[in-house]
Amino acid sequence: MTGTFPSIDISTERLFLRPLDEEDIEAFAEMMNDESITAWTSAPQPYTKADAHAWIADLAPAERAQGRGIVFAVTEFLTQRLVGMVHLRNTDWRTRSSEIAIVIAPWARCEGYASEAILGITKWLFHHQKFERLELRTGTDNAAAQQVAQRIGCISEGVLRNAWTARARTADGEWCEVRTDVIVWSLLPEDLPDVHEQLADTGSLTSFTERN
């Protein structure tokens, strides 16, 4: 059983989530060259404008078209500045479950934007797409990602040992690959009421608009 997500915009209290477009290329490439993003993703390094164009024009749209997931640009509602990117991936349409990954630009961190973006998508995924499970995976040394998972009410389900390849700087400043354990977190529809109470000050106003 395979499906596809609709092309959709999501508005929260402070954020506007939409498909990436070519106007995002420069800001997206700059964001993806941040060291903390390089360390915890498999994105090319250095990340060029050509890489950004390939992702925005071809690879991200293919995620939705082929039923694997959907990619959102996360922007500030007032300024339209690119805050980050959210990627629903490894979607299982039979079990109605998906995995979520998020990257946030350095300038936008510590503002609660990651939590607000994920919760906006989660409301849409559970209430409008009738999904039953959202999964988040974080490296055991990635404290920032773990804090986001805890803040949005995810439950830790255990550790996958040696399950991911991260990157670290060597003594001479070069990047090298390192093996790391991964914590698996989950969020279910019944988990959301408590989350809404905890985050009543952010992301409380969420609306969805399908594109033609």
C-alpha positions in Angstrom: 0.0 0.0 0.0 1.5 3.3 -1.1 0.2 6.8 -1.0 1.5 10.4 -1.4 1.2 13.4 0.7 -0.7 16.5 -0.7 1.3 19.6 -1.5 0.4 21.7 1.5 1.3 24.9 3.4 1.2 24.9 7.2 1.0 28.0 9.3 1.7 28.1 13.1 1.8 31.1 15.4 5.3 32.2 14.3 6.2 30.0 11.3 5.1 29.3 7.7 6.0 25.9 6.3 5.9 25.4 2.5 7.7 23.6 -0.2 11.3 24.7 -0.9 11.7 26.8 -4.0 14.7 28.1 -6.0 14.7 31.4 -4.1 15.8 29.4 -1.1 19.0 28.1 -2.7 21.5 30.7 -1.3 20.1 30.6 2.3 19.7 26.9 2.2 23.3 26.2 1.1 24.6 28.6 3.8 22.5 26.8 6.4 23.6 23.3 5.4 27.3 24.4 5.7 26.8 24.9 9.5 29.2 22.6 11.4 26.5 21.2 13.7 24.4 20.3 10.6 27.4 18.7 8.9 28.1 16.7 12.0 24.7 15.1 12.3 23.5 14.7 8.7 24.7 12.9 5.6 24.5 16.1 3.5 27.5 16.8 1.2 30.3 18.8 2.7 31.1 21.4 1.6 27.5 22.0 0.6 27.3 24.0 -2.6 24.6 26.0 -4.4 24.5 23.2 -6.9 23.8 20.7 -4.1 21.0 23.0 -2.9 19.6 23.3 -6.4 19.6 19.5 -6.9 17.8 19.0 -3.6 15.2 21.7 -4.1 14.5 21.1 -7.8 14.7 17.3 -8.0 15.3 15.3 -4.8 12.9 16.9 -2.4 10.0 16.9 -4.9 10.7 13.2 -5.6 10.2 12.3 -1.9 6.6 13.4 -2.2 6.0 12.2 -5.7 7.3 8.7 -5.0 5.5 8.4 -1.6 8.5 8.3 0.6 7.7 11.5 2.5 7.5 15.3 2.2 10.0 18.2 2.6 9.1 21.6 4.1 10.9 24.9 4.2 10.4 26.4 7.6 10.2 30.2 7.4 9.5 33.0 9.9 5.9 34.2 9.3 6.7 37.9 9.5 10.1 38.1 7.8 9.8 35.1 5.5 13.5 34.3 6.4 14.5 30.7 6.1 14.5 29.1 9.6 15.2 25.5 8.6 13.9 22.4 6.9 11.7 19.6 8.0 11.7 16.2 6.3 9.1 13.5 6.7 10.8 10.3 5.4 10.8 6.5 5.4 7.0 6.7 5.4 5.1 3.5 5.8 1.6 3.9 4.3 0.4 0.5 5.6 1.1 1.2 9.2 0.5 5.0 8.8 3.9 5.9 10.3 6.7 8.2 9.3 10.1 9.4 10.6 10.8 13.2 11.0 14.1 15.0 10.7 14.7 18.7 11.2 17.6 21.2 10.7 17.6 24.7 12.0 19.8 27.6 10.8 22.3 28.8 13.5 20.7 32.2 13.8 17.2 30.7 14.6 18.2 28.3 17.4 17.1 28.5 21.0 13.8 30.1 20.0 11.6 27.1 20.1 11.2 27.0 16.3 12.1 23.3 16.0 9.4 22.3 18.5 6.8 24.6 16.9 7.5 23.3 13.4 7.4 19.6 14.4 4.2 20.1 16.4 2.5 21.9 13.5 3.4 19.0 11.1 2.3 16.5 13.7 -1.1 18.0 14.1 -1.6 17.8 10.4 -0.1 14.3 10.1 -2.3 12.8 12.9 -5.5 14.8 12.5 -5.7 15.2 8.7 -3.7 12.3 7.3 -4.8 9.8 10.0 -1.3 8.7 10.8 -0.7 6.7 14.0 3.0 7.1 14.7 5.8 9.6 14.3 9.4 8.6 14.9 12.5 10.8 15.6 16.0 9.5 15.8 18.8 11.3 17.5 22.5 10.6 18.0 23.4 9.8 21.6 25.7 12.8 21.7 23.3 15.2 20.0 22.0 16.9 23.1 20.1 19.6 21.2 18.1 17.1 19.2 17.3 15.1 22.3 16.0 18.3 24.1 13.6 18.9 21.1 12.3 15.3 21.3 11.7 15.7 25.0 10.1 19.1 24.7 7.5 17.9 22.2 6.6 14.9 24.3 8.3 12.1 22.5 8.8 8.8 24.4 12.3 7.2 24.3 12.0 3.7 23.1 15.6 2.6 23.3 19.1 2.7 21.7 20.2 1.3 18.3 23.8 0.5 18.9 26.3 1.7 16.3 23.5 2.5 13.9 24.5 5.8 12.4 27.5 7.5 10.8 28.1 11.0 12.1 31.1 13.3 11.4 33.7 14.9 13.6 36.7 17.2 13.1 40.2 15.6 13.1 43.2 17.3 14.8 44.1 18.9 11.4 40.5 20.3 10.9 39.3 17.8 8.4 36.0 16.0 8.6 36.0 12.2 9.3 33.2 9.7 9.8 32.5 8.3 13.2 30.1 5.6 14.2 27.5 6.5 16.8 24.5 5.0 18.7 21.0 6.3 18.0 18.1 6.9 20.4 14.7 6.1 18.9 11.8 8.4 20.0 8.1 8.1 19.2 5.1 10.3 19.3 1.5 9.0 19.0 -1.8 10.8 18.6 -2.7 10.2 22.2 0.5 11.9 23.4 -0.6 15.3 21.9 -3.0 16.7 24.6 -0.3 16.8 27.2 2.1 18.4 24.7 -0.4 21.1 23.9 -0.7 22.1 27.6 3.1 22.3 27.9 3.5 24.4 24.8 0.4 26.6 25.1 2.5 29.7 24.4 3.9 28.5 21.1 2.4 26.8 18.0 -1.1 27.0 19.4 -2.5 28.4 16.2 -2.1 26.0 13.3 -3.8 26.0 9.9 -3.3 24.0 6.7 -3.8 25.1 3.1 -3.5 22.6 0.2 -1.9 23.8 -3.0 -3.5 23.2 -6.4 
